[in-house]
Amino acid sequence: MKTITGFKLRQLGNEFILVGESIELINFNKMITLNETAAFLWRAAEEQTVRHGAFTAAELCKALCDEYEVTPSQAMTDVEATIASWKDAGVIEF
């Protein structure tokens, strides 16, 4: 999987949003909001995409376990749910 180039993470108060920075990516009918943990995962996914051309759920799971006090099974559940929401929002590709 990889993040789609052109989406930037912006913080608004305690929330985060993904903003399409080109006209092709702007969808005024949909705002992609993320909580702090999902924003952390987005940054990790972007970093892996830039460095290696893609990211995996396992890499995000490890990053989540390294950053937060969470079990690997709970981290993977959260990562899979987050990836599914990103897929639905059209901000990643497989």
JOZI-V940370 format. One record per residue. RES is the residue in three letters. OMEGA is omega in whole degrees, 0 to 359 (999 if undefined). Layout:
BEGIN
RES:OMEGA
RES:OMEGA
END
This chain:
BEGIN
MET:174
LYS:176
THR:178
ILE:180
THR:176
GLY:175
PHE:180
LYS:179
LEU:179
ARG:178
GLN:175
LEU:184
GLY:180
ASN:182
GLU:177
PHE:176
ILE:171
LEU:184
VAL:173
GLY:186
GLU:174
SER:184
ILE:180
GLU:184
LEU:184
ILE:174
ASN:185
PHE:178
ASN:185
LYS:173
MET:183
ILE:180
THR:180
LEU:172
ASN:184
GLU:181
THR:178
ALA:177
ALA:175
PHE:179
LEU:178
TRP:179
ARG:179
ALA:179
ALA:178
GLU:180
GLU:179
GLN:179
THR:180
VAL:184
ARG:190
HIS:179
GLY:181
ALA:173
PHE:177
THR:176
ALA:180
ALA:178
GLU:178
LEU:178
CYS:179
LYS:179
ALA:180
LEU:178
CYS:180
ASP:185
GLU:185
TYR:175
GLU:183
VAL:179
THR:178
PRO:181
SER:177
GLN:178
ALA:181
MET:176
THR:180
ASP:180
VAL:181
GLU:178
ALA:179
THR:178
ILE:179
ALA:179
SER:176
TRP:178
LYS:180
ASP:181
ALA:179
GLY:181
VAL:174
ILE:175
GLU:183
PHE:999
END
